[in-house]
Amino acid sequence: MVRRPGGLKEAVDAISKHIAILPGLHAMTARMSIETVTFHNRFRLPGMDHDHPPGVFEVQIMEEPLNLMWEAYHRTMTLMLTSGGLVEAINVTAEDLETALKEDSYQN
C-alpha cells in the first residue's frame, strides 16, 4: 500500500513512476483504464489495515498485451485509490474487488 499526503494527482504521479520501472511491463504497449466503484458500506480489502468508510473510488487497471495472433491483454495491476486525509493506492486483485462489491450490495 502506498500512502502519500496530498491530492489524487500527486498519488497518481507517484504510482506512475513505480509502474514505469516494473520489470516485464512494456510502457509503449501497456494500456491503462480507469473505472469508478462505489461502496455504500464500510469495507476492508486484502492489504488494508483498517475498515474504510463508504464512498466513490477510482480503480486504475494496467494491462499488457499477450503475444497472440489476435488482440488480447493480461491484467498486470489493479490499484484502488482512496482518500481521507491521506491518498492510498491499494494493490488489489480483480477477484477481491468484485467480491467486496458483491458483499457491499448484499448489505443494502
N, CA, C and O atoms as a MOPAC input file, in Angstrom:
PM7 MOZYME 1SCF
protein

 N      0.85000 1    -1.15800 1     0.00000 1
 C      0.00000 1     0.00000 1     0.00000 1
 C      0.90000 1     1.22500 1     0.00000 1
 O      1.85800 1     1.29400 1     0.77000 1
 N      0.59500 1     2.20000 1    -0.86500 1
 C      1.34300 1     3.44500 1    -0.94400 1
 C      0.52500 1     4.51200 1    -0.24900 1
 O     -0.62100 1     4.75000 1    -0.63000 1
 N      1.08000 1     5.15900 1     0.76000 1
 C      0.38300 1     6.24200 1     1.44800 1
 C      1.16200 1     7.51300 1     1.21400 1
 O      2.35500 1     7.58200 1     1.50900 1
 N      0.49400 1     8.51800 1     0.68600 1
 C      1.14800 1     9.79200 1     0.43300 1
 C      0.20300 1    10.91000 1     0.81400 1
 O     -0.97700 1    10.87800 1     0.46300 1
 N      0.72100 1    11.91500 1     1.54100 1
 C     -0.11500 1    13.08500 1     1.78300 1
 C     -0.28000 1    13.84900 1     0.48500 1
 O      0.58700 1    13.78700 1    -0.38600 1
 N     -1.36200 1    14.55500 1     0.34800 1
 C     -1.56600 1    15.35200 1    -0.85000 1
 C     -2.79200 1    14.88900 1    -1.59200 1
 O     -3.59500 1    14.11100 1    -1.07800 1
 N     -2.92500 1    15.37200 1    -2.80000 1
 C     -4.09600 1    15.09000 1    -3.60200 1
 C     -3.95200 1    13.86400 1    -4.47100 1
 O     -2.91600 1    13.20000 1    -4.48800 1
 N     -5.01500 1    13.58400 1    -5.18900 1
 C     -5.07400 1    12.42600 1    -6.07000 1
 C     -4.02900 1    12.51400 1    -7.17600 1
 O     -3.42400 1    11.50100 1    -7.52800 1
 N     -3.80700 1    13.69500 1    -7.72800 1
 C     -2.83200 1    13.84700 1    -8.80500 1
 C     -1.43400 1    13.44700 1    -8.33900 1
 O     -0.71100 1    12.76300 1    -9.06400 1
 N     -1.04900 1    13.87000 1    -7.12800 1
 C      0.26400 1    13.52500 1    -6.60600 1
 C      0.40400 1    12.01400 1    -6.43700 1
 O      1.46100 1    11.44800 1    -6.71300 1
 N     -0.66800 1    11.36600 1    -5.98100 1
 C     -0.63300 1     9.90900 1    -5.80300 1
 C     -0.50600 1     9.20300 1    -7.14400 1
 O      0.26600 1     8.25300 1    -7.27600 1
 N     -1.26100 1     9.66200 1    -8.14400 1
 C     -1.19800 1     9.04700 1    -9.47700 1
 C      0.19100 1     9.22500 1   -10.06300 1
 O      0.73100 1     8.29500 1   -10.66200 1
 N      0.79000 1    10.42100 1    -9.89900 1
 C      2.14400 1    10.66300 1   -10.39800 1
 C      3.13800 1     9.72200 1    -9.72700 1
 O      4.00900 1     9.15800 1   -10.38800 1
 N      3.00600 1     9.55300 1    -8.41000 1
 C      3.91300 1     8.67400 1    -7.67400 1
 C      3.76200 1     7.22800 1    -8.13500 1
 O      4.75400 1     6.52000 1    -8.30800 1
 N      2.52500 1     6.79200 1    -8.33200 1
 C      2.26600 1     5.42500 1    -8.78800 1
 C      2.81800 1     5.22400 1   -10.18400 1
 O      3.40100 1     4.18000 1   -10.47500 1
 N      2.64400 1     6.21100 1   -11.05200 1
 C      3.12900 1     6.11100 1   -12.43100 1
 C      4.63200 1     5.90300 1   -12.46500 1
 O      5.13700 1     5.15900 1   -13.30600 1
 N      5.35500 1     6.55500 1   -11.55600 1
 C      6.81100 1     6.37300 1   -11.50300 1
 C      7.15700 1     4.93600 1   -11.15900 1
 O      8.09900 1     4.37500 1   -11.71800 1
 N      6.39100 1     4.32100 1   -10.22500 1
 C      6.64400 1     2.93300 1    -9.85200 1
 C      6.28100 1     1.98800 1   -10.99200 1
 O      6.98100 1     1.00400 1   -11.22800 1
 N      5.19800 1     2.27900 1   -11.69600 1
 C      4.75800 1     1.42900 1   -12.79800 1
 C      5.79400 1     1.42700 1   -13.91100 1
 O      6.04500 1     0.39400 1   -14.53100 1
 N      6.39700 1     2.58700 1   -14.16400 1
 C      7.35000 1     2.70600 1   -15.26700 1
 C      8.57000 1     1.82400 1   -15.06100 1
 O      9.23100 1     1.47000 1   -16.03700 1
 N      8.89800 1     1.45200 1   -13.80700 1
 C     10.09400 1     0.65800 1   -13.57700 1
 C      9.78500 1    -0.80800 1   -13.25600 1
 O     10.69700 1    -1.56800 1   -12.93300 1
 N      8.52300 1    -1.21100 1   -13.33900 1
 C      8.19900 1    -2.60500 1   -13.06600 1
 C      8.81300 1    -3.50500 1   -14.12700 1
 O      8.65300 1    -3.23500 1   -15.31800 1
 N      9.50800 1    -4.56000 1   -13.73700 1
 C     10.09700 1    -5.46100 1   -14.72400 1
 C      9.01700 1    -6.16400 1   -15.53600 1
 O      7.98400 1    -6.57000 1   -15.00300 1
 N      9.26900 1    -6.29700 1   -16.81900 1
 C      8.35100 1    -7.01800 1   -17.69000 1
 C      7.19400 1    -6.19000 1   -18.20500 1
 O      6.41500 1    -6.67800 1   -19.02400 1
 N      7.05400 1    -4.95600 1   -17.75700 1
 C      5.96000 1    -4.10800 1   -18.20100 1
 C      6.47200 1    -3.21400 1   -19.32600 1
 O      7.39900 1    -2.43100 1   -19.11900 1
 N      5.89700 1    -3.32000 1   -20.47700 1
 C      6.33000 1    -2.56200 1   -21.63900 1
 C      5.47400 1    -1.31400 1   -21.76100 1
 O      4.31300 1    -1.37700 1   -22.16500 1
 N      6.06000 1    -0.18200 1   -21.40600 1
 C      5.30300 1     1.07000 1   -21.34700 1
 C      4.66500 1     1.44300 1   -22.67400 1
 O      3.59200 1     2.04500 1   -22.68600 1
 N      5.29600 1     1.10200 1   -23.79400 1
 C      4.75300 1     1.52100 1   -25.08000 1
 C      3.55100 1     0.67900 1   -25.48800 1
 O      2.71600 1     1.13700 1   -26.26900 1
 N      3.44900 1    -0.54700 1   -24.97100 1
 C      2.35800 1    -1.40900 1   -25.39400 1
 C      1.33400 1    -1.65400 1   -24.28600 1
 O      0.25300 1    -2.18400 1   -24.54700 1
 N      1.66300 1    -1.27700 1   -23.07300 1
 C      0.72100 1    -1.46300 1   -21.96800 1
 C     -0.40900 1    -0.45100 1   -22.10200 1
 O     -0.24100 1     0.61900 1   -22.68600 1
 N     -1.56300 1    -0.81100 1   -21.54700 1
 C     -2.67600 1     0.13900 1   -21.55200 1
 C     -3.23700 1     0.24600 1   -20.14300 1
 O     -3.20700 1    -0.70300 1   -19.35900 1
 N     -3.74700 1     1.43300 1   -19.85000 1
 C     -4.32700 1     1.67200 1   -18.53800 1
 C     -5.74600 1     2.17100 1   -18.71200 1
 O     -6.01600 1     3.03600 1   -19.54600 1
 N     -6.65300 1     1.61900 1   -17.91400 1
 C     -8.02800 1     2.10600 1   -17.91900 1
 C     -8.39100 1     2.49900 1   -16.48900 1
 O     -7.79500 1     2.01900 1   -15.52500 1
 N     -9.36800 1     3.37100 1   -16.37800 1
 C     -9.80400 1     3.85400 1   -15.07500 1
 C    -11.29200 1     3.59900 1   -14.94300 1
 O    -12.07700 1     3.95900 1   -15.82000 1
 N    -11.67200 1     2.97300 1   -13.83400 1
 C    -13.07000 1     2.71200 1   -13.52600 1
 C    -13.40000 1     3.36500 1   -12.19600 1
 O    -12.50500 1     3.65400 1   -11.40100 1
 N    -14.66400 1     3.59600 1   -11.95700 1
 C    -15.12200 1     4.12800 1   -10.68400 1
 C    -16.00400 1     3.08900 1   -10.01100 1
 O    -16.89900 1     2.52300 1   -10.64000 1
 N    -15.74900 1     2.83800 1    -8.72900 1
 C    -16.58000 1     1.91000 1    -7.96200 1
 C    -17.15400 1     2.64700 1    -6.76200 1
 O    -16.55300 1     3.59100 1    -6.24900 1
 N    -18.32700 1     2.20100 1    -6.32200 1
 C    -18.99100 1     2.81900 1    -5.17400 1
 C    -19.25500 1     1.76600 1    -4.11300 1
 O    -19.84500 1     0.72100 1    -4.38600 1
 N    -18.80800 1     2.05700 1    -2.89500 1
 C    -19.14000 1     1.23400 1    -1.73700 1
 C    -20.15000 1     2.01800 1    -0.91100 1
 O    -19.93700 1     3.19500 1    -0.62000 1
 N    -21.24300 1     1.37300 1    -0.53500 1
 C    -22.29200 1     2.01000 1     0.25300 1
 C    -22.12000 1     1.76500 1     1.75200 1
 O    -22.77700 1     2.40300 1     2.57400 1
 N    -21.23100 1     0.83700 1     2.09700 1
 C    -20.98800 1     0.46600 1     3.49600 1
 C    -19.48400 1     0.44800 1     3.75900 1
 O    -18.68500 1     0.45500 1     2.82300 1
 N    -19.10500 1     0.42400 1     5.02800 1
 C    -17.68800 1     0.28200 1     5.37900 1
 C    -17.18300 1    -1.02800 1     4.79200 1
 O    -17.93500 1    -1.99700 1     4.68500 1
 N    -15.90700 1    -1.05700 1     4.41200 1
 C    -15.35500 1    -2.25700 1     3.78400 1
 C    -13.87700 1    -2.36700 1     4.09900 1
 O    -13.23700 1    -1.40300 1     4.51800 1
 N    -13.34300 1    -3.57700 1     3.88700 1
 C    -11.91000 1    -3.82200 1     4.02600 1
 C    -11.49700 1    -4.79600 1     2.93900 1
 O    -12.08700 1    -5.86700 1     2.79200 1
 N    -10.48400 1    -4.41900 1     2.18100 1
 C     -9.91500 1    -5.27000 1     1.13800 1
 C     -8.60000 1    -5.84800 1     1.64800 1
 O     -7.98000 1    -5.26900 1     2.54000 1
 N     -8.16200 1    -6.98500 1     1.09500 1
 C     -6.85000 1    -7.50600 1     1.46600 1
 C     -5.79900 1    -6.40700 1     1.23100 1
 O     -5.81700 1    -5.73300 1     0.20100 1
 N     -4.90400 1    -6.23900 1     2.18000 1
 C     -3.88600 1    -5.19700 1     2.08800 1
 C     -4.23900 1    -3.94800 1     2.88400 1
 O     -3.37100 1    -3.11300 1     3.14000 1
 N     -5.50700 1    -3.80900 1     3.28000 1
 C     -5.91800 1    -2.67500 1     4.11500 1
 C     -5.76200 1    -3.07700 1     5.56900 1
 O     -6.09100 1    -4.20100 1     5.94700 1
 N     -5.25400 1    -2.14800 1     6.39500 1
 C     -5.07500 1    -2.47800 1     7.80600 1
 C     -6.24500 1    -2.03000 1     8.67600 1
 O     -6.22800 1    -2.23100 1     9.89100 1
 N     -7.26900 1    -1.42100 1     8.05900 1
 C     -8.44900 1    -0.99400 1     8.81200 1
 C     -9.63900 1    -0.89300 1     7.85500 1
 O     -9.46900 1    -0.83200 1     6.63700 1
 N    -10.84100 1    -0.87600 1     8.42900 1
 C    -12.03900 1    -0.68000 1     7.60700 1
 C    -12.00000 1     0.70200 1     6.98300 1
 O    -11.50300 1     1.65300 1     7.58600 1
 N    -12.51900 1     0.80500 1     5.78600 1
 C    -12.54900 1     2.08100 1     5.07900 1
 C    -13.99100 1     2.55800 1     4.99600 1
 O    -14.89400 1     1.74800 1     4.78700 1
 N    -14.22600 1     3.86600 1     5.15600 1
 C    -15.59700 1     4.37200 1     5.05500 1
 C    -16.12600 1     4.24900 1     3.62900 1
 O    -15.34200 1     4.18500 1     2.68300 1
 N    -17.44800 1     4.21600 1     3.46800 1
 C    -18.04100 1     4.11900 1     2.13800 1
 C    -17.71100 1     5.35000 1     1.29300 1
 O    -17.32700 1     6.39700 1     1.81300 1
 N    -17.87000 1     5.19800 1    -0.00600 1
 C    -17.61800 1     6.31400 1    -0.91100 1
 C    -17.43800 1     5.84600 1    -2.33500 1
 O    -17.63300 1     4.67300 1    -2.65200 1
 N    -17.06300 1     6.77700 1    -3.18500 1
 C    -16.78900 1     6.51300 1    -4.60000 1
 C    -15.27300 1     6.51000 1    -4.76500 1
 O    -14.59300 1     7.42200 1    -4.29300 1
 N    -14.74000 1     5.48500 1    -5.43600 1
 C    -13.29600 1     5.30200 1    -5.54700 1
 C    -12.88100 1     5.05700 1    -6.98600 1
 O    -13.62100 1     4.46700 1    -7.77300 1
 N    -11.68800 1     5.51800 1    -7.31400 1
 C    -11.10800 1     5.30600 1    -8.63500 1
 C    -10.29300 1     4.02000 1    -8.60300 1
 O     -9.52300 1     3.78000 1    -7.67300 1
 N    -10.47300 1     3.19500 1    -9.63700 1
 C     -9.70200 1     1.96300 1    -9.78100 1
 C     -8.92600 1     2.07200 1   -11.09200 1
 O     -9.51100 1     2.24800 1   -12.16000 1
 N     -7.60000 1     1.96500 1   -10.99500 1
 C     -6.74500 1     2.01100 1   -12.17700 1
 C     -6.32900 1     0.59300 1   -12.52700 1
 O     -5.84900 1    -0.15400 1   -11.67400 1
 N     -6.51700 1     0.22800 1   -13.79200 1
 C     -6.21400 1    -1.13100 1   -14.24900 1
 C     -5.13600 1    -1.05200 1   -15.31700 1
 O     -5.31000 1    -0.38700 1   -16.33800 1
 N     -4.01400 1    -1.73800 1   -15.07600 1
 C     -2.91400 1    -1.77700 1   -16.02300 1
 C     -2.90900 1    -3.14900 1   -16.69400 1
 O     -2.96700 1    -4.17800 1   -16.02100 1
 N     -2.84000 1    -3.15300 1   -18.01400 1
 C     -2.81900 1    -4.40900 1   -18.77700 1
 C     -1.70600 1    -4.33800 1   -19.80500 1
 O     -1.37400 1    -3.26300 1   -20.30600 1
 N     -1.13500 1    -5.48800 1   -20.11400 1
 C     -0.15800 1    -5.56100 1   -21.18600 1
 C     -0.60200 1    -6.62200 1   -22.18100 1
 O     -1.27200 1    -7.58400 1   -21.80600 1
 N     -0.23800 1    -6.45500 1   -23.43500 1
 C     -0.72600 1    -7.38400 1   -24.46200 1
 C     -0.11300 1    -8.77400 1   -24.32500 1
 O      1.02400 1    -8.94300 1   -23.88400 1
 N     -0.90900 1    -9.75400 1   -24.72000 1
 C     -0.41800 1   -11.12700 1   -24.81300 1
 C      0.15600 1   -11.31600 1   -26.20900 1
 O     -0.27200 1   -10.64800 1   -27.15000 1
 N      1.08800 1   -12.19000 1   -26.34900 1
 C      1.71700 1   -12.44200 1   -27.64500 1
 C      0.89600 1   -13.48600 1   -28.40600 1
 O      1.25800 1   -14.66100 1   -28.45500 1
 N     -0.21900 1   -13.03400 1   -28.99900 1
 C     -1.12900 1   -13.91900 1   -29.73800 1
 C     -1.38000 1   -13.35400 1   -31.13000 1
 O     -0.95300 1   -12.24400 1   -31.44900 1
 N     -2.07200 1   -14.12200 1   -31.94500 1
 C     -2.38100 1   -13.66200 1   -33.30500 1
 C     -3.54300 1   -12.67400 1   -33.30500 1
 O     -3.78000 1   -12.02100 1   -34.32000 1
 N     -4.27000 1   -12.54600 1   -32.20500 1
 C     -5.36100 1   -11.58600 1   -32.09600 1
 C     -5.08600 1   -10.69400 1   -30.88300 1
 O     -4.23500 1   -11.00600 1   -30.04900 1
 N     -5.80400 1    -9.60400 1   -30.80100 1
 C     -5.58400 1    -8.67100 1   -29.71300 1
 C     -6.15200 1    -9.22600 1   -28.40200 1
 O     -7.34400 1    -9.51900 1   -28.30900 1
 N     -5.30300 1    -9.36400 1   -27.41100 1
 C     -5.70600 1    -9.83900 1   -26.09300 1
 C     -4.75200 1    -9.23500 1   -25.07100 1
 O     -3.57200 1    -9.02500 1   -25.35100 1
 N     -5.28100 1    -8.96000 1   -23.87900 1
 C     -4.47700 1    -8.33300 1   -22.83800 1
 C     -4.53100 1    -9.13500 1   -21.55500 1
 O     -5.50000 1    -9.84400 1   -21.28500 1
 N     -3.47900 1    -9.01400 1   -20.77500 1
 C     -3.33500 1    -9.66900 1   -19.47400 1
 C     -3.26900 1    -8.57100 1   -18.41700 1
 O     -2.44700 1    -7.66000 1   -18.51900 1
 N     -4.12900 1    -8.65200 1   -17.40500 1
 C     -4.13000 1    -7.64500 1   -16.33600 1
 C     -2.89700 1    -7.84700 1   -15.46600 1
 O     -2.66800 1    -8.93400 1   -14.93700 1
 N     -2.11700 1    -6.79900 1   -15.32500 1
 C     -0.89100 1    -6.89100 1   -14.53500 1
 C     -0.99800 1    -6.16200 1   -13.20300 1
 O     -0.23600 1    -6.45600 1   -12.28200 1
 N     -1.93300 1    -5.21100 1   -13.08100 1
 C     -2.06500 1    -4.47800 1   -11.82900 1
 C     -3.44100 1    -3.85000 1   -11.74200 1
 O     -3.96900 1    -3.34600 1   -12.73400 1
 N     -4.01700 1    -3.88200 1   -10.55500 1
 C     -5.26800 1    -3.18500 1   -10.25800 1
 C     -5.03200 1    -2.38800 1    -8.99100 1
 O     -4.74800 1    -2.96000 1    -7.93800 1
 N     -5.14600 1    -1.07000 1    -9.08200 1
 C     -4.95200 1    -0.19100 1    -7.93500 1
 C     -6.24200 1     0.52900 1    -7.62500 1
 O     -6.90000 1     1.04500 1    -8.52800 1
 N     -6.61200 1     0.56900 1    -6.35100 1
 C     -7.77200 1     1.35000 1    -5.94400 1
 C     -7.26300 1     2.53900 1    -5.15400 1
 O     -6.56400 1     2.37200 1    -4.15500 1
 N     -7.61200 1     3.74600 1    -5.59900 1
 C     -7.18100 1     4.96800 1    -4.92500 1
 C     -8.24700 1     5.39400 1    -3.93400 1
 O     -9.42200 1     5.50700 1    -4.28200 1
 N     -7.83300 1     5.63000 1    -2.69600 1
 C     -8.74800 1     6.09000 1    -1.66000 1
 C     -8.19300 1     7.37200 1    -1.07400 1
 O     -7.02400 1     7.69500 1    -1.28200 1
 N     -9.00700 1     8.09300 1    -0.35600 1
 C     -8.50700 1     9.27500 1     0.35100 1
 C     -9.29100 1     9.45100 1     1.63200 1
 O    -10.35400 1     8.85900 1     1.81500 1
 N     -8.77600 1    10.23700 1     2.47700 1
 C     -9.37100 1    10.50300 1     3.78200 1
 C     -8.28400 1    11.14500 1     4.61700 1
 O     -7.93300 1    10.65400 1     5.69000 1
 N     -7.75500 1    12.24600 1     4.11600 1
 C     -6.59900 1    12.87200 1     4.73600 1
 C     -5.32900 1    12.44400 1     4.03900 1
 O     -4.46800 1    13.27500 1     3.75300 1
 N     -5.19800 1    11.15200 1     3.76100 1
 C     -4.07700 1    10.60900 1     3.01000 1
 C     -4.62600 1     9.93100 1     1.76400 1
 O     -5.72800 1     9.38300 1     1.78100 1
 N     -3.85700 1     9.97000 1     0.68700 1
 C     -4.24900 1     9.22700 1    -0.50800 1
 C     -3.56200 1     7.87800 1    -0.43600 1
 O     -2.34800 1     7.80500 1    -0.24400 1
 N     -4.33400 1     6.80800 1    -0.58900 1
 C     -3.80300 1     5.45500 1    -0.54500 1
 C     -4.00700 1     4.79100 1    -1.89800 1
 O     -5.04500 1     4.96900 1    -2.53500 1
 N     -3.02800 1     4.03700 1    -2.32800 1
 C     -3.15900 1     3.21100 1    -3.51900 1
 C     -3.02300 1     1.76800 1    -3.06600 1
 O     -1.95600 1     1.35100 1    -2.61500 1
 N     -4.09100 1     1.01500 1    -3.18600 1
 C     -4.11900 1    -0.36200 1    -2.70000 1
 C     -4.07600 1    -1.30400 1    -3.88900 1
 O     -4.96500 1    -1.28500 1    -4.74100 1
 N     -3.04400 1    -2.12400 1    -3.94400 1
 C     -2.92800 1    -3.12500 1    -4.99800 1
 C     -3.88300 1    -4.25500 1    -4.64300 1
 O     -3.70600 1    -4.91700 1    -3.62000 1
 N     -4.88800 1    -4.48200 1    -5.47100 1
 C     -5.94100 1    -5.44600 1    -5.17000 1
 C     -6.20400 1    -6.29400 1    -6.40900 1
 O     -6.05900 1    -5.81100 1    -7.53200 1
 N     -6.58600 1    -7.54400 1    -6.21600 1
 C     -6.93400 1    -8.36700 1    -7.36900 1
 C     -8.34700 1    -8.02500 1    -7.82000 1
 O     -9.16600 1    -7.55600 1    -7.02900 1
 N     -8.62200 1    -8.26000 1    -9.08300 1
 C     -9.95900 1    -8.02600 1    -9.61600 1
 C    -10.98100 1    -8.88000 1    -8.86400 1
 O    -12.10500 1    -8.43900 1    -8.62400 1
 N    -10.59200 1   -10.09800 1    -8.49400 1
 C    -11.49500 1   -11.00400 1    -7.79200 1
 C    -11.83700 1   -10.47400 1    -6.39800 1
 O    -12.99700 1   -10.51800 1    -5.98900 1
 N    -10.82900 1    -9.97000 1    -5.65900 1
 C    -11.08200 1    -9.42600 1    -4.32300 1
 C    -11.98000 1    -8.19900 1    -4.39700 1
 O    -12.86700 1    -8.03100 1    -3.56100 1
 N    -11.76200 1    -7.34900 1    -5.37800 1
 C    -12.58500 1    -6.15000 1    -5.53100 1
 C    -14.02100 1    -6.53500 1    -5.88300 1
 O    -14.96600 1    -5.97700 1    -5.32500 1
 N    -14.18800 1    -7.47400 1    -6.79400 1
 C    -15.52700 1    -7.92800 1    -7.18700 1
 C    -16.26200 1    -8.55700 1    -5.99200 1
 O    -17.45000 1    -8.30500 1    -5.78900 1
 N    -15.55500 1    -9.36900 1    -5.21200 1
 C    -16.15600 1    -9.99000 1    -4.03000 1
 C    -16.60500 1    -8.93400 1    -3.02700 1
 O    -17.70600 1    -9.01800 1    -2.48400 1
 N    -15.75300 1    -7.94000 1    -2.78000 1
 C    -16.09500 1    -6.88400 1    -1.82300 1
 C    -17.30300 1    -6.07600 1    -2.30200 1
 O    -18.15100 1    -5.70000 1    -1.49200 1
 N    -17.39100 1    -5.80400 1    -3.60700 1
 C    -18.53700 1    -5.06800 1    -4.14300 1
 C    -19.81900 1    -5.88400 1    -4.03700 1
 O    -20.88100 1    -5.32700 1    -3.76100 1
 N    -19.73700 1    -7.20200 1    -4.25300 1
 C    -20.92100 1    -8.06100 1    -4.10300 1
 C    -21.37800 1    -8.09000 1    -2.65400 1
 O    -22.57300 1    -7.98200 1    -2.37800 1
 N    -20.43900 1    -8.23400 1    -1.72600 1
 C    -20.78500 1    -8.23800 1    -0.30100 1
 C    -21.42200 1    -6.91000 1     0.09700 1
 O    -22.36300 1    -6.88400 1     0.89100 1
 N    -20.91300 1    -5.81300 1    -0.45000 1
 C    -21.45600 1    -4.49500 1    -0.16500 1
 C    -22.90300 1    -4.39000 1    -0.67200 1
 O    -23.76000 1    -3.81600 1     0.00000 1
 N    -23.16400 1    -4.94400 1    -1.85000 1
 C    -24.51400 1    -4.86100 1    -2.40800 1
 C    -25.50400 1    -5.70500 1    -1.60100 1
 O    -26.68300 1    -5.35900 1    -1.52500 1
 N    -25.04400 1    -6.80700 1    -0.99700 1
 C    -25.91700 1    -7.64300 1    -0.16600 1
 C    -26.28800 1    -6.95200 1     1.13100 1
 O    -27.33200 1    -7.25200 1     1.71000 1
 N    -25.45500 1    -6.03200 1     1.60000 1
 C    -25.71700 1    -5.34300 1     2.86900 1
 C    -26.78000 1    -4.25700 1     2.73600 1
 O    -27.29600 1    -3.76900 1     3.74200 1
 N    -27.10700 1    -3.88000 1     1.51300 1
 C    -28.11000 1    -2.81700 1     1.31100 1
 C    -29.51400 1    -3.36200 1     1.30800 1
 O    -30.47100 1    -2.60300 1     1.15000 1

